[in-house]
């Protein structure tokens, strides 16, 4: 069979060019495993705050509309210093002044990807064993067996969903699940159809109030707890809400039972009371009720709960209440059906009263104190909302000072040496999502873009004989908005300062969720074949010298981060006059990826396919640079891959790469010198891959 000349740098299928942030919950541990992990974390760090886990590796979402949720914990046994003691049907309340909030103990940082969104959940711990910890500043929780569990904001996998039609990426949630940081102890089958009656012993640690008073879990049923919500006595109302909070933390079945008993509208009614303790307890109970329960989320909305939440959030000045309400909004934001309403009604309030004052200090808001946990919850909520539909993304981009505040916060944390701040991750993920299909959805911002002229690239005068259609012409662009001195709003999403910020984070952050979001934003900006994307690629590589921080990520052990980085590199490799520069940095990394392919890497099929395409593009464009990469091990790996039917796209890309290598005269000579034969490169498998690739390209 005669080898046809390679007409251009081809790919078997379109490169996955763009992304949306997509957290996942598929790799959640069991309740018992999470308890053990959390207890170990507490023993390591005691009351010290440690950095939060990044999101683990992704898996493909079941659908583009599924979302994941985070979980926070709260111990209502000592809600605002109010403790309840129960003896039979008698109930007394002892009040003591709350001396402080508890600080969450977060997991040590691991370089894991994705990332992104969680739902908070609270817990009333019935019994505990003292482990020497003192209450800090957030919401601790204890497991059912008695061990004190401190909140861990553990982010689960944020899978990047690649949309081939647009070539962009966005982080979405998956399976209507949120990554959880607490322990859920599910009821046994024998208890699943009954209303569970619980009697709890005194807690030795967390059940002690500020005054040292002791508290215990009441001997009541869920039905009685729901009835307490409508009682005229505030102590009964607090007891009922706290009991529901605990039960819905420990048993999923309790969520449906509370819904059946009409507890959700009763709890929403408590948000309209004049008592801040009721506000916090009711919000905490609602957080647990809606956690990973879409029906309860919709029930809150149908009972006008979102309006009640936003009204209270706008009226109260109590920090603890703000924490519970923003956490509740974060939980609700994972429901697709509520996103439009939340963007319309919650987004302006959250931006104006929390995001802007916390991020941008001015003469107007310098006296406003926003708790860091409130800001974190708020950005978590916005992170969920940012992966909604096109209309919602457009609304978020047009929200006054939202984008400015997010960028300012990230830059401030960078200046303070805190690139792994947990809210930085949320902010960058929001920016990543808002950059999705930016050129299409915000076309007015690119009207003044123009190509001034085209001139031969002095660094790449020699054209590849096998890529006559890939002109290596250096282009000069005129796009003043990209270098505007004081960018505002949407201008930030494509401004050179933002590109530099992403690259700076890639160079210093240890959180893979943050790293992937930065790569995802750059991936989106370089996604199309338009001159705008060409300019973005040119800026990243030539002006900002970004390859030095991008290329090492191609060897990341985290599949999601590696995939996003490889797609970014694939996008930029389409720009012919950049290939010479890219080849020196990228070819060794792409070669290393292909050398390490094993049969159990099927989940990385698309990443492997992109690596083949990138290598083919750069090898054919710069054969001299590629000669050093060629060896028997690489060819053997590609040959094995091309015949492995488990790799749906990777095998085709490998086959086409092998065919292309033999078709390039300079490379063919190197192959022959190393003793390799033609039939390794030109055979039935590679011919099929070549024919399919050329057919898809219309040749």
N, C-alpha and C positions, 0 to 999 in steps of 0.2 A: 504494500500500500504506500503510495507516494505521500510524503508529508507536505501538506499545504502550508504556504507561508502564513505567519501570524499577522493578521491585518491590524489588530489593535489589542490593547490590554483588556482582556475580557473577564467577565465573572460569570459563573454558572447561574447564579441568581443574584438579585440585587442585594447589595450590602445592607445590613441592618444599620441604618444610618442614624436613627433618632430614638429617643427613649423618654419614658415617663417613669416617675418614681413609684415603685410598687412593693410595699412591705408584705411579708408573708408569714404564715404561722404554721407551716406544715411540719417544721422540725421542733415543735414544742416538746418539752420534756413532760414526763408524768408529774402529778402532784407531789409524789414522794421524792422524786429526783430534784424538783425545784426546792423543796423544803431543805434537803441536805445541802444543796448548793448555796442557798441563802444563809443557812446556819454557818457554813464554812466562811462565807463572806463576812459575816458579823464577827466571827472569831478572829479573822485576819485584821479587820479594820476597826472594830468596836465603834466608837461614836464618830470616827473620822470619815469624812466624805471621800469616796474614791470615784474614779471616772467610770462612766457608764459603758456597758457593752455596745459594741457595734453590731450591726445586723448580720446574721449569718448568711450563708450562701443561698442563692435563690433557686426557685423551681418555677416552671412555667405555670402561669395562672390558669385557673379553670375558665375564667372569663375576664373580660376587661372591666367588668363592673363590680368585682369582688374586692373587699377591703379588709385590712387587718387592723387590730386594735391593741393599744397598750393597756397595761393595768397598773394602778397604783393602790396602795393599801392605807387604810386608816383604822385606828383603834378607837371606836366610839365608847369604849368602857370609860374613858375619861374625857368625854367631849366637853371642851371648854371648862373642865374642872367639875362637871356635874356627874355624880355617881349615883347609881341606883342600887338599893338593897331590897331584896324581896323575901318575904316569909309568907308562904301560902298566897293568899290573895291580897295581903297588905303590902303597900309600897311606900317607901320614904325616899326622899332625895336630899342629899347633902351637897351644898354648893361650896366650891372653893375657887379661888381666882386662878385662871390659867396662866402659868408662868412662862410658857413658850411653846413653840411648835416643835415637832421632832424632825431632825434632819435625816434625809434618806441616805442609806448606805448603798452606793452604786458599785457595780461590778468593775473590776479592773479592765482597762481597755485592751481589746484584742482586735487585730486587724482583720475584721470581718465586714462583709459588705451589707449594704442596703438597709435600707433603710430607713426606717422611717417613721412609722406612725403607730401609736398605741392607744389603748383606752385605759383610763384609771379606774381602779376599783377599791372600795374600802372594806375594812373588816373589823368587827367587834370580836375580840379574842376572849374566849370564855375562860381559859386557864393558861398559865404560862409558868415557866421556870426561870428564875433569875439567872442571867448569864453575865452579870456584872456591868451590863450596858446602862448608861444613863440616857434618858430621852433627850434627843437633840432638837432639830428644827423642822421636821416634816410629819409624815403620817406613818408610824410604825405599825406592824401587825404581827400577830402571833399565829402559829399553826395550831391545828386542832389538838395535837398531842401535848401542847404546852410550851414548845420552844419559841422564844421570841424571834419573830421574823421582821426585819427592818425592810422598808420599801427598797426595791431594786427596780429602776427603770430600765428593764432589759429589752432592748429592741430586737425584734425578730426580723427574719429575712425580708429584705425589700427587693423583690424581684423586678428586674427591668423588663418591661413588656415592649418588644420591638415591633413597630408597625411598618410592614414592608412597603405599603402604598406611599407612605410619606418619608420613611427612613428616619424616623425620630423616636426618641425614647421618653417614657414617662414612668414615674413610680406610682403604681396603684396598689391598693390592698388586695388581699387574696382570701378567698373562702369565707368572707365575712368574719374573719378571725383577726383579733389583735394580739400582738405579742404580749405575753403576760409576765409580770414580775412577781406575782404573788402565788401563794399556794391555794389551789382549789381542791377541796376534799369532796369527791362526789359521793352521794348516798349509795348504799347497796341496793340491789334490785328489790329486796324485800321492803325497802323504805320508799321506793320511787313513787308509789301510788298513795302514799299516806301523808297526812299533815304531821310533820315530825314535832314531837314535844321534847324540849331540851332542858335539862337542869345542869347548870355549870357550877364548878367550884370556884373558890376565890383565886384570883390571879396573884402570884407572888411578886410580880414586878409591874407590868403595865396597868394592872387594875388598881393601882394606887394613885389617888389624886394628888394635887399639889399640896394639900393639907395632910396627906397621909391617910385619908379615909379609905376604907376598903369597899370594893364593889363586887357584885356577882351577877351572873346572867339570870334573868328571871325564868321562873318555871311556868312558861306560857306557851301557847300554840301560835302559829302564824295567823290564824283567824282572829285570835284575841289581840295580837299585835296590830293587825289592821284596824280592828275596832277601837283600839286605843288612840289611833290617829285622829279620830273624830271626837274624842273625849274632851270635856270642858276643862280638865285639869292639865296644865302644861307638862307636869311630870309624867303623866300617862302618855301624852303625845311623844315626849322625848324617849320614853321607854319603848313604845311601839316602833318608832322610826329606827332606833338603835338595834332593836331585836331583828328587824327586817334587814338592816344593813349587815348584821352578822350572818344571818341565815343565807342570804343571797351570796355572801362571800364563800361560804363553805359548801353550799349545795346548789347546783344548777336547777334542780327541780323546784326549789323555792321561788325562783323567778316566775315560773309559770303559775305557781300557786298564788303568789301575790297579785299577779295580773287577774286571775280568776276571781279573787276576792275583792277586786276593786281598790287595791292599795295604791296604784299609781296616781289616780286623780286626787286621792286623799293626801299623798305626799306633796303633790304639786300645790295643793291648797295651803300646806304648811309654809311654802316659800312666800306666801302672801301675808304671813303673820308679822308681828312686830318684834319677835324674839330672835336674836342672832343665833342662839343655840339651836333653835328649831330649824333655822335656815341651813346651818351647817350639817345637822344630822339628817335632815330630809334630803339635801343634795347628795350627801354621802350614800344614803340608801338608794337613791335614784341612779347614782353612778354604777353601783353593783347590779342593779336591776337591768340596766340597758347594756351591760357589758356582754358582748358576743350574743346578744339577743335582739335580732332585728325587729321582731314583733313588739317588744317593749319599747324600742326606740320610736316606732311609729305610734304607739299608744301615747307616749309622752307628747308627741306632736298633736295628735287628735284631741288631747285634753288641754290644748293651748299652753302646753308646758314650756315651749321655747319662748313664748312671749313673757311668761312668768319669770323664767330664768334671766332673760335679758333685762327685764324691768328691775329685778332685784340687783343684778350686777351693776346697773347704772346708778342705783340709789344707795347701795351700802358702801361703807368705807372700811369694813372689817376685813382684814387680810385673809383670815382663815375662811371666811365666806367666799371671797374671791377665788381662793384655791379650789374649793369644792365646786363652785359654779363653772369655772373654766375647765376643770377636769371633766365635768359632766358634758359640757359642750364638745370637748374633745371626743368623748365616747359617741355622742350623737352624730358627729361629723363623718363617721365612717359609713353611715347609711346613705346610699345613693339618692334615695327619694327625698332626703332632707337637705341635700347639698344646696339646691337652688334657694330654698328658704333661708338657710343659714348664711349664704353669701349675700342675699338681699338684706337681711335684717341684722345678723350678728356681725358680719364683717366690718361694717362702718363703725359699730360701737367698739369692737375689740381693737380695731386699728387706732381709733381716736383716743380711747381711754387707757390702752395698755401698750400696744406696740410702739406708737410714736413717742409717748412720754418716757418709756423705758430706754428707747434707742437714741433719741435725739434730744439732747438737753438744750433748752432755750430759756429765755427769761420768763416765758409763760408757764412752763411745766417743771422748772427746777425744784419746786417745792412738793411735787407729787412723788410719793414713794410707791413704786411698784415692786412687789415681792418677786424675786427671781423665779420661784416655782410657778407663779401666776403667768409670767412671761413664757416660761417653758410650756405650760399647758396650752397657752394661747397659740404659740407657734406650732404646736402639735396639731391643734385643730385646723389651723390654716394650711398646714401640710397636707392634711386629708382633703381639704376643699380644693387645693390647687390641682388635683388630678381629676377634676370633674370634666364636664364637656366643654366644647369650644366657647359657648356663650358665657359659662362661668369663669373660664380663664380670662376672657376679655374683660369681664366685670372686675376681676381681681386686679388685673393690670391697670385699670383705670381708677382704682381706689386711691384717693389722695394720700400721698406720703407713705404708702405701704412699702413699695419697692425701695424707696429711698431709705426707709427705716431698717429694712432687712439688710441692705448692703452696708449701711452705717454700723449696725451692730456687729456684723461679721468682721468688718475692718477694725473696729475698736477692739474686739477680742484678739485679733491678730496682733495689733499693736501692743496689747497687754501680755502677749505670749501665751494666749489661751486658745489655740486653734482647735482643741478637742473639747471645748465647752459644749455641753449637750444641746444647748439652744442654737449653737452655730450649725450643728447638723440639721436641725429643723429648718433654719433659715436658708441654708444652701439648697436643701431639697425643694423648698418652695420656689426659689429662683430657677432651679433646674426645670421644674414643671412649667413655670411661666415662660420659659424659653422654648417650649415645645411648639413647633409650627409657627414660630414668631414672625417670620417673613411673610407668611400667608395671612395670619390673623391680625397683624399690625402693619399692613402694607403701606399705610400713609407715612410711616417713619422711614421708608426706604425710597421714596419718590425722588429725592435729590441725589441718589447714588448714580454715579456715571463712570464709564471707563474712558480715561483720557486718551491713552494710546497703547500700542503694543510694540514691544521691541524684543529682539533676541536676548535670551538670558545668557550672559557672558559665561556663567558657570556651567552651562549645559548646552554647548554649541552642537555637540554631536547627537544626531537623532538616532533612535533605535531603528534598525532596518525592519524590525518586526512590529513597529508601532507607528506607521506613517500617519495615522489619523490623530496621534497624540502629539500635537504641536507643542514644542518647548518654548513657548513665547512668554516672556515676562510682561505682565500687564501692570499699568499704572492706573490707580483708581482715585476718584475724588469723592470722599464721603466724610465731610466735616463733622457730622453728628457723632461719629465714632470717637472723635478726639475733642469733643466739646469740653470746655474748661469746667463748667458746672452742670453735669448731666442731671436730669430729673426724670422720675417716673420710668416709663418704658425704655427711655434712652439708656438707663443703667444696664438693661439686659444684654445689650450688644456693645456697650462702650468698652474701650480699650482698658480702662481701669478695672472693669469687672473681669475681663480676661486675665489681667495680671493678678487679680485677687484669687481667682480659681487656681492659677498656676502656683501661686505662693502657698496655698493650702495643700496642693499636691506635693509640695516639697517639704512640708513640716507636719502635717496632720498624721496621727496614728490611727484614726478612726476610719475604717474602710467604708462605712456608710457615707461619711463626708467626702472621702476620696472619690467614691463612685458618683456621687451627686455632682461634684466638680467636673469629672470626665463627661458625665451625662449632659451637663449644660454646654460644654464645649462641643460635644457630639451633635447636639441639636443645632448649634450655631453654624456648624460646618456641613449640615446634612444635605442641602440641595446642591444642584449643579449650577446654581446661579452665580453671577459675579460677586454677590454679597458673601456667599459661603467661601468663595475663592479668597476674598479679602480677609475673612476671618481666619482661614487656614494660613494665609501668608503672614498675618499678624502674629499668630501663635508661634509659628516656626521661625520666621526671620526677625521680626521686631522684638519679640519677647523671649526668644530662645527657649521655647517651651518643651522641646523634645527631651531635654536632659531630665526633666521630672516626669514626663509621660512614659518614655520608653521602659523604665524599670518596672512599671506597673503591668506590663505585658506578661511578666513572669509571676504575677501574684498568685498565691495559692487559693485565693478566693475566686470562685468561678464567675460570680456576678461582676466583680471589679475587673477581672481580666477580660470579660466579654465586652463591657462598656469601653474599656481602653482600646481594645482591638478594633472595635467599630469606629471609634474616633480616628484612629490611625488609618483605617480603611477610607474614611471620608476624605481625610487630608491627602491621601495618596492619589486621589483623582486629579489633583492639580499638577499638571505635567512639569512645570518649572520648579516645583518643590521636591521632585523625586530624588534628585541628586543629593540634596541635603538629607533627606529622609533615609536614603539607602544606608548611609554610614551608621546611623543610630538604630534603625528599625530592623534591618536584615538579620543581624546577629540575634536579636530577641525573637523575631518570628521563626527563625531557624531553630532556636532552642525550644520553642513551644512545640514545633512539629516533631522534633527529636524525642520529646517526652510523651508522645501520644501512646496510650495503652488501650486495650479493648474495653476496660472499665470506665473510660472517659466519655461514654456516649452522651451524657448530659451536657458535655461541652462541645457537642457536634457543631453548632453554629459558630462558636469561637474558632474552632479548628478550621472550618471552611473559610472564615474571614482571613485567618492567618495564611492560608494557601493563596488566596486572591491577592493579599497584600504582597506576599513574597513574589508572586508571579509578576505583578505590576512593577515592582522595584527591580527585580532581576532583569526583566526585559528592557527596562529603561536604562539601567546602569549595570550592564554585564560585567564590567571590570570590578565593581564592588562586590558582585555576587559570587565571583570565582572563589573567594576565600571561604564562602559558606558551604560550598559543594563538597560532599564526601560520601563514602559508601553508606555510612550509618543513616544519613539524611535520606538518601535515595531508597534504602531498604524500608525505612519508616513510611515514606510516602507510598511506596509500592504496596506495602501491607495495608495501609489505610485505604488505598484506591479499590481494594478487593473486599473490604470489610462491609458487608451489607447492613451492619448495625448503624453505621454512620451515614445517614440519609443524604446530607448535604456535603459533609466532609469528604466522603469517598469520591464524589464527583469533582469537587474542587481539586483534590489531590491528583486525580487522573488527568485533569486538564493541565495542571501545573507540570506534570511529568511530560506530557505531549509537548507543551510549550518550550520546556527546557531543551529538548532534543531539536526543536525547530530553530533555536537560536544558535547560529554557527559558532560564535565564540564559546558559548557554554558547552555546546556539543563537543568541541575539541577538548575541553577540560574533562568531560565525562569519559571520553575515549582514552585519554592519558591515564585515567585511574582504572582502566580495565573494564569499564561498564559497556554493556551491549545494547544495541538498538531495541531489541525486543522487550527490554525492561521499560522503555519509554513509549514505544509505538507498538501497541497490541490492541486486542479487542476491547479491553476495559477502558484504556485511555482514549481510544478512537470514539467510543460511545460518549464519553464525557466531553470530548472536543466537539462532536457533532451537536450534542444537546446545548452546549454553551453558545456555539455559533448560531444555532437556530433561535435561541432565546434573544440573541442580539440582532437578529434579522439579516444575517449574512447568508 
